[in-house]
Amino acid sequence: MGPPSGPSSPHTFSTRARDPGYYLDGSVSETHRLGPRPRQPAAAGPGGDRPLRQVSTQTQTATTAMLRNLPCGLTRKALIWTLNNKGFAGLYDFVYVPIDCESGLCMGFAFVNLTSAEHVQYLKEAFDGHSRWSTRLRACPKVCSVTLSKTQGLAANIERYRNSPVLGDQVPESFKPALFVGGRQVSFPEPVRRSRLPVRAHGQ
């Protein structure tokens, strides 16, 4: 199993990752690779999220995962570091950690779009039960769980957020959704219309 390959420019937007071993700092991982195929997905996530086990047809095409029960101190940078450290460098093209703008804290969940539906199963295997975050967050007792996001696919996520207040000029860049091509962050497409709504907290 491996992601699609082919030439890509960091300035040209693409919905497919190009380099599975490419890290954001420019290094190439030779040791952090995806592990064995995941076990049978665990049952239901909380709320209205669709558990992977109960949507076998959808999991064949779903690429967007929702990570729940995250530490309130988690940042987008820390989640990206964890993804890369677990072997997912180059295998995702969208990451969003909703942040409450008043407190500056993570709202406890995040969204990751993978470049292949098969990678979603690996993500679930890697993050279900995960609780070892960065050194700063190591004492946090929260245990991560993974379900499918209600918004599925890179194009749908772009459409959802490109006109959102979360991409406004007044929002810190680290609070915003991020797009990636081959491990490199690229600019979000320009909004079709500029939202003027106030920003307090951003979620899905």
Phi, psi and chi 1 to 4 in degrees:
 res  aa     phi    psi   chi1   chi2   chi3   chi4
   1 MET       -  135.2 -172.4  -81.6  -61.3      -
   2 GLY  -161.7  156.8      -      -      -      -
   3 PRO   -74.0  162.9   29.6  -35.7      -      -
   4 PRO   -58.9  150.3  -19.8   30.5      -      -
   5 SER  -120.9  161.4   59.7      -      -      -
   6 GLY   151.0  166.4      -      -      -      -
   7 PRO   -68.1  148.4   25.7  -34.7      -      -
   8 SER  -154.5  145.9  174.2      -      -      -
   9 SER  -108.0  136.7  166.9      -      -      -
  10 PRO   -64.3  -13.3   23.0  -32.8      -      -
  11 HIS   -97.6   -4.5  -56.9  -66.5      -      -
  12 THR  -110.0  119.8  -57.8      -      -      -
  13 PHE   -69.8  136.7  179.1   71.8      -      -
  14 SER  -143.3  151.7  169.1      -      -      -
  15 THR   -94.7    6.5   59.4      -      -      -
  16 ARG  -124.0  136.7  -56.1 -168.6  -29.4  179.4
  17 ALA   -73.6  151.2      -      -      -      -
  18 ARG  -112.4  -27.7  -55.1  -62.5 -176.4 -179.6
  19 ASP  -136.7   99.2 -171.9   -8.8      -      -
  20 PRO   -66.3  -16.2   26.3  -34.7      -      -
  21 GLY  -107.5   13.6      -      -      -      -
  22 TYR   -91.5  125.3 -170.5   86.8      -      -
  23 TYR   -99.6  159.4  -82.1   62.5      -      -
  24 LEU   -62.1  -26.9  -67.3  178.7      -      -
  25 ASP   -88.0    5.3   62.9   -0.7      -      -
  26 GLY    94.8   -6.8      -      -      -      -
  27 SER   -83.8  164.2   62.9      -      -      -
  28 VAL  -117.8  127.4  177.4      -      -      -
  29 SER   -84.7  125.5  170.1      -      -      -
  30 GLU  -106.5  -12.2  -64.5  -65.8  -19.7      -
  31 THR  -110.9  -29.0   57.5      -      -      -
  32 HIS   -91.2   98.7  -65.6  101.4      -      -
  33 ARG  -121.3  160.2  -59.8  -63.0 -176.6 -170.3
  34 LEU   -64.1  143.7  -67.5  176.9      -      -
  35 GLY   -80.3 -162.3      -      -      -      -
  36 PRO   -65.6  166.6   24.6  -35.0      -      -
  37 ARG   -59.1  142.7  -71.1 -173.5  177.0  -85.5
  38 PRO   -67.3  155.3   23.9  -32.9      -      -
  39 ARG   -72.9  177.1  -62.2 -178.2  -66.2  -86.0
  40 GLN   -55.4  126.2  176.9   66.7   27.8      -
  41 PRO   -55.8  145.0  -24.2   33.2      -      -
  42 ALA   -72.2  163.3      -      -      -      -
  43 ALA   -77.0 -174.5      -      -      -      -
  44 ALA   -37.9  135.1      -      -      -      -
  45 GLY   -86.0  165.2      -      -      -      -
  46 PRO   -73.8  166.5   27.0  -33.5      -      -
  47 GLY    66.6 -147.4      -      -      -      -
  48 GLY   -92.0    8.0      -      -      -      -
  49 ASP   -75.3  146.1  -54.7  -56.6      -      -
  50 ARG   -90.9  117.3  -66.1  165.9  -70.7 -156.0
  51 PRO   -64.7  143.6   23.8  -33.3      -      -
  52 LEU   -62.2  -36.0  -64.3 -180.0      -      -
  53 ARG   -64.9  -33.2  175.1 -179.2  -68.0  173.7
  54 GLN   -91.6    2.4  -62.7  178.6    9.7      -
  55 VAL  -131.5   55.9  -74.1      -      -      -
  56 SER   -58.9  -35.5   57.4      -      -      -
  57 THR   -67.9  -44.0  -59.8      -      -      -
  58 GLN   -67.7  -34.0 -175.1 -174.9   11.7      -
  59 THR   -65.7  -14.9   55.9      -      -      -
  60 GLN   -73.2  -19.8  -63.4  175.9    8.8      -
  61 THR  -124.3  -16.5   57.4      -      -      -
  62 ALA   -67.6  137.2      -      -      -      -
  63 THR  -126.0   -9.6   57.3      -      -      -
  64 THR  -104.9  121.2  -51.5      -      -      -
  65 ALA  -107.4  149.9      -      -      -      -
  66 MET  -111.4  122.7 -179.9  178.9 -173.3      -
  67 LEU   -96.7  124.0  -79.3   61.4      -      -
  68 ARG  -113.8  165.5  -57.5 -170.9   59.4  127.2
  69 ASN    60.5   47.4 -155.2   33.1      -      -
  70 LEU   -91.1  154.3  -58.4  177.9      -      -
  71 PRO   -61.6  142.5  -20.2   31.6      -      -
  72 CYS   -66.5  -20.9   61.1      -      -      -
  73 GLY   -88.6    1.9      -      -      -      -
  74 LEU   -69.9  138.1 -172.7   73.3      -      -
  75 THR  -113.8  168.0   62.4      -      -      -
  76 ARG   -61.1  -41.8 -171.6 -175.3   71.4 -172.8
  77 LYS   -60.3  -42.5 -179.8  178.7  179.5  179.6
  78 ALA   -67.3  -37.6      -      -      -      -
  79 LEU   -67.0  -42.1  178.3   56.8      -      -
  80 ILE   -61.6  -42.6  -69.6  170.9      -      -
  81 TRP   -59.4  -42.9 -177.8   91.0      -      -
  82 THR   -66.8  -41.8  -55.7      -      -      -
  83 LEU   -57.9  -48.2  -74.7  165.1      -      -
  84 ASN   -64.0  -40.7  -69.7  -13.1      -      -
  85 ASN   -66.2  -25.3 -165.8   50.2      -      -
  86 LYS   -92.4    6.7  -76.6 -178.4  172.3  -72.7
  87 GLY    96.6   13.0      -      -      -      -
  88 PHE  -100.1   10.4  -70.6   92.4      -      -
  89 ALA   -57.6  126.8      -      -      -      -
  90 GLY    83.1   -4.7      -      -      -      -
  91 LEU  -101.7    2.5  -59.8 -177.3      -      -
  92 TYR  -127.7  152.6   55.5   84.3      -      -
  93 ASP  -129.4    1.9   46.4   27.6      -      -
  94 PHE  -151.1  129.4  173.8   88.0      -      -
  95 VAL  -137.3  129.9  175.8      -      -      -
  96 TYR  -140.4  122.0  179.8   35.9      -      -
  97 VAL  -112.0   99.1  179.2      -      -      -
  98 PRO   -59.3  131.8  -26.6   36.9      -      -
  99 ILE  -122.5  136.3  -59.4  -68.2      -      -
 100 ASP   -76.1  118.2 -173.9  -48.4      -      -
 101 CYS   -68.7  -23.6  -78.1      -      -      -
 102 GLU   -76.5  -41.7  -69.9 -172.7   -3.1      -
 103 SER   -95.3  -21.6   65.3      -      -      -
 104 GLY    74.1   17.1      -      -      -      -
 105 LEU  -109.5  150.2  -62.8  175.9      -      -
 106 CYS   -61.1  141.5  170.1      -      -      -
 107 MET   -83.9    5.6  -64.4  175.6   64.5      -
 108 GLY    96.9    5.6      -      -      -      -
 109 PHE  -151.4  165.7   54.7   93.0      -      -
 110 ALA  -154.2  164.7      -      -      -      -
 111 PHE  -126.1  136.1  -57.3   97.2      -      -
 112 VAL  -133.8  125.1  178.9      -      -      -
 113 ASN  -100.9  124.5 -170.9   72.2      -      -
 114 LEU   -92.1  159.3  -73.3  -55.8      -      -
 115 THR   -80.5   -7.7   59.1      -      -      -
 116 SER  -149.8  145.9  166.1      -      -      -
 117 ALA   -61.9  -31.2      -      -      -      -
 118 GLU   -62.9  -34.2 -175.1  177.1    8.4      -
 119 HIS   -67.4  -24.6  -58.9  -28.1      -      -
 120 VAL   -62.1  -39.0  175.0      -      -      -
 121 GLN   -65.7  -38.4  -61.2  -61.2  -37.3      -
 122 TYR   -66.6  -38.1  -74.9   98.1      -      -
 123 LEU   -63.2  -42.7 -174.4   80.6      -      -
 124 LYS   -62.5  -42.2  179.6  171.5  175.2   63.3
 125 GLU   -61.7  -38.4  176.9   73.9    6.3      -
 126 ALA   -79.2  -32.6      -      -      -      -
 127 PHE  -107.7  -20.0  -81.0   88.5      -      -
 128 ASP   -63.3  119.9 -106.3  -11.4      -      -
 129 GLY    88.6   -0.5      -      -      -      -
 130 HIS   -71.1  134.3  178.1   77.4      -      -
 131 SER  -141.4   -0.1   60.4      -      -      -
 132 ARG   -96.8   93.4  -61.9 -177.6   62.2 -175.8
 133 TRP   -95.3 -146.5  -58.5   97.2      -      -
 134 SER   -73.2  169.6   65.6      -      -      -
 135 THR   -56.3  -39.1  -57.4      -      -      -
 136 ARG   -65.6  -28.3 -177.8  171.0   59.9   88.9
 137 LEU  -106.5    7.0  -58.3  172.6      -      -
 138 ARG   -62.2  -28.1 -169.2  160.6  -66.1  169.7
 139 ALA   -79.9   -7.7      -      -      -      -
 140 CYS   -68.8  129.7 -179.8      -      -      -
 141 PRO   -84.5   -2.5   32.1  -35.4      -      -
 142 LYS   -67.8  139.9  -70.4 -170.6  174.3 -177.3
 143 VAL  -114.8  123.4  177.4      -      -      -
 144 CYS   -70.7  146.8  179.9      -      -      -
 145 SER  -132.7  155.6   63.8      -      -      -
 146 VAL  -125.4  130.0 -179.0      -      -      -
 147 THR  -132.1  179.7   60.2      -      -      -
 148 LEU   -86.8  140.3  -65.3  179.9      -      -
 149 SER   -73.3  151.4  173.0      -      -      -
 150 LYS   -69.6  -30.7  -66.2  177.5 -178.4  178.8
 151 THR   -93.7  120.4  -59.2      -      -      -
 152 GLN  -115.7  134.1  -80.3  -62.6  -39.5      -
 153 GLY    96.9  152.3      -      -      -      -
 154 LEU   -63.4  -46.3  179.6   59.9      -      -
 155 ALA   -60.7  -40.8      -      -      -      -
 156 ALA   -67.0  -37.7      -      -      -      -
 157 ASN   -68.8  -39.4  -81.9  -72.0      -      -
 158 ILE   -61.8  -45.7  -69.0  173.9      -      -
 159 GLU   -62.5  -36.7 -176.7   64.5   22.8      -
 160 ARG   -65.8  -39.3  177.2  179.2  175.5   84.6
 161 TYR  -105.3  -15.6  -67.6  107.3      -      -
 162 ARG   -65.0  -25.7   68.6 -175.1  -57.8  177.1
 163 ASN  -105.9   10.9  -64.6  -51.2      -      -
 164 SER   -81.5  150.1  169.3      -      -      -
 165 PRO   -59.3  -20.9  -24.0   33.8      -      -
 166 VAL   -64.0  -20.3   73.5      -      -      -
 167 LEU   -98.0   10.5  -70.5  176.8      -      -
 168 GLY   -68.8  161.0      -      -      -      -
 169 ASP   -64.0  -25.7  -64.9  -22.7      -      -
 170 GLN   -80.9   -8.2   74.3  -83.3   23.0      -
 171 VAL   -92.1  130.8  178.6      -      -      -
 172 PRO   -56.0  141.7  -25.2   34.6      -      -
 173 GLU   -58.7  -36.2 -158.1  -76.4  -31.8      -
 174 SER   -69.7  -12.5   60.6      -      -      -
 175 PHE   -89.2   -8.9  -70.3    9.3      -      -
 176 LYS   -90.9  158.8  -61.6  178.1 -179.8 -179.0
 177 PRO   -62.3  149.6  -16.7   29.0      -      -
 178 ALA  -126.3  140.5      -      -      -      -
 179 LEU  -108.3  148.9  -65.4  178.7      -      -
 180 PHE  -137.2  146.4  -61.5   86.5      -      -
 181 VAL  -130.5  114.7  173.7      -      -      -
 182 GLY    59.6   32.5      -      -      -      -
 183 GLY    90.9   -7.8      -      -      -      -
 184 ARG  -102.1  133.9  -66.4  176.8 -179.1  -91.1
 185 GLN   -74.1  135.9 -173.5  173.9  -12.8      -
 186 VAL  -122.9  164.6  -63.2      -      -      -
 187 SER   -70.4  145.5  -60.9      -      -      -
 188 PHE   -71.9  143.8 -135.5   89.2      -      -
 189 PRO   -57.6  147.8  -24.9   34.4      -      -
 190 GLU   -61.2  145.1  -69.9  -65.8  -39.1      -
 191 PRO   -66.8  149.2   25.0  -34.6      -      -
 192 VAL   -71.7  -35.0  175.6      -      -      -
 193 ARG  -141.2  149.1   60.2 -175.3 -175.8  -80.5
 194 ARG   -90.9  118.2  175.2   63.2   67.0 -177.8
 195 SER   -76.5  141.9  173.6      -      -      -
 196 ARG  -114.6   12.9  -63.5 -177.4  178.9  179.9
 197 LEU   -71.7  146.7  -63.5  176.7      -      -
 198 PRO   -67.0  152.6   25.3  -34.7      -      -
 199 VAL  -111.9  123.0  177.8      -      -      -
 200 ARG  -120.9  -53.4 -178.7  177.6 -176.4  -83.4
 201 ALA  -146.5  151.0      -      -      -      -
 202 HIS  -125.8  126.3  -46.5  -69.9      -      -
 203 GLY  -155.5 -170.1      -      -      -      -
 204 GLN  -133.9      -  178.3  163.9  -23.3      -
